[in-house]
Amino acid sequence: MPDNPNRAKDHEEGIKGTTQNTSSQERHWPSARTEEEIVNSWTQTQPVVSICCAAFNHESYIEETIRGFIEQVTTFPIEIILHDDASTDNTTDIIRRYAARYPSIIKTIIQTENQYSKGCRIMPEILLAEAKGDFLALCEGDDYWCNPQKLSMQTEAISASNACDLCFHPVHKVNSQTGEKEIGGQYSTMTTTVPAEEITLRPRGPIPTAATLITRRASLEIQQFFHGTSGLTVSDIFIHAIAAEHGGAVYLPEPMATYRVFTPNSWSDRYSDHEVRMENAIAHCNGYRELAATLLSRQSDTLRETRRRLVCRMIKEPGGSKRARVQLLSKNRDCFGTREFAVLHAVSQSRTLLALSRLGASLRRSIYRKPTL
């Protein structure tokens, strides 16, 4: 697509003040398209994909995030819903500037009071409810998409699958503090269908929000679940588990987004605190139990195993109070046999046994580690 002076100006204004934290190999954007150019490529009027983005104090990242949405090349209409949770930096101003430039594409929800601090789960309770598309693509305000064909590829793949309500792909995972990079969420080297149980157990790690595309059917079930469940600190895990229930998930092997970790105010940044992790573990176990009793009754054994693994990991972690460890274990007693529960109960109350259990785990990793040749 050839450049013109107006688009060159848009490009110059669009990237001003944006922090570039990724290599040039991960970015291949043309200059920002105008709203007219985007709309003229559509063959219908109603949005097929709703892009749902949650932002809070993301002034260093949100511009790159929005540009990743705008540069999606599709023949179908999209809508972009940007939610700002009462940011105290320039995030709101940047969002409003782009909304003024793309008024028929971008819809904004600007809060005057922070909703997350009041217990509101922004993505499932606000953004999904506002979306009008047949498909919903999710992204946080400090992540971004790095392939202009992402939405076209995901909608084509999930439509061809018939049964699946979830499509995802790996991401470029970037540590915002150290600059270290790796591929995250890699479940295969080829296009495949990942079983629902594997999405719930997450043996290859969590699915990043920025990689997620779900159907409207899944969105309605997710909203129903969160409407009746309180106290969940993170929604992604439950969004993916519910969306994968009917037919698993379509997996595309190409990394098409960048997921930043340890950015200020991000969940990964807060999660480094043990008390936050313990509070999160208790909430997650309650959520898994609720899922098993309602939407995911077919996966009751898988969800119980998910709770068991989480409890074991948290009890053996350094730090934290004995009371919190015992509470977590007691609330999830149904996950364990009599002997395993007794051992874990003893470990949770004794610093010496706790240290020995960590040492044993470290020795096992050393014994079974592949030798370096």
C-alpha positions, 0 to 999 in steps of 0.5 A: 500500500503506497504512502501519502503525505497524510498517512506519513503525518499520521504515522509520525504523530501516532508513534510520538511518545511511544516506547519501543521495547521490541526488535524491528524483526517483530514489527512490520507495520506500514504507515497508519491507515486512515479510517476511510481506507479501513472502512472501504476494505469491508464488504459488510456493515455489522462488526464481525470482530469486536476488539476488547482492550483494557487499559490502566496507566499504560501511557508508554504502551497503549499507542502501540497497542491501538496501532496493532488494532488499526493495522489489521487487514480484513474484508470484514468490519471490526469495532475497537472497544477501549476501556480506561480504568481511571488512569492517572497518566496520559493513557486517557488522552492517547485513547481519546486522540485515536477515538477522534481520528477513528470515530466509526471504529473506536468506542471508548469507555472512560471511567472516572473511578477505578473499577478494578479496585472495587472488585470489577473484572473489566474484561468479562463484566464490562468489555465482553458485554459491550461487544457486538461482533460474532467474534471477540479478540482480547488484548491488554493495554500494555501488549500489542499485535505484531501481525496485520493478518492476525484477525483474518487468520484466526477468524478463518481458522475458528470458522473452519473448525465448526466446533471450537469457540476459542482460537489462540497462538504463541506470543513474543514474551518480553520482560519489560525490566530486563529486555529478555525475550522468549516464545510463550504459549507454544502448544505445538509446531503446527496448526492443531486442535488442543483438547479442552482438558489441556486448556484447563490444565495448562501444561505448557503455560497460560494462554496470553490474553493478546492471543485470544479470540473467542466466539459470541457463544463463549462470551455469553457463557463467560459473562454468565459465569462471572455474573454469579462468581465473586472474588476472582483476581484474574479472569483469563484462566476461566475465560479460556477454560469456558471457551474451550469446553465445547470443542477444545481450541484451535491453535495457530503456530505463528507468534502474532502478538507481543506479551509484556511481563513485569510492566508497572501495575501489571498482574505479572508485576503484582504476582511477584508478591507471595501474599498476592499469589496466595490470595490468588490461589485461594480465589482460583481454587474457589473458581475452579470448584464453581466451574466444576459445579456449573459450566464445566461439570464434564471436567470435574476431575480435570479441575480437581487435578488443577486445584491439587497442583496449585495447592501443592505448588503454593504450599511448597513456596518459600515465604508466606504464613503457616495459617494461609498454607493450612487454610488453602490446603484445608479448603481443598482437602477433596483433591488429596488422598489421606496420606498425601493430605497428611504429608502436605499438612505436616509440611505446611506447618513445619519450616524444617519439613518445608525446607526439606520438601523444597530441597527434595524437589531441587534434587529431583530436578537435578537428577532428571535434568538432561546432561549438557554435552 
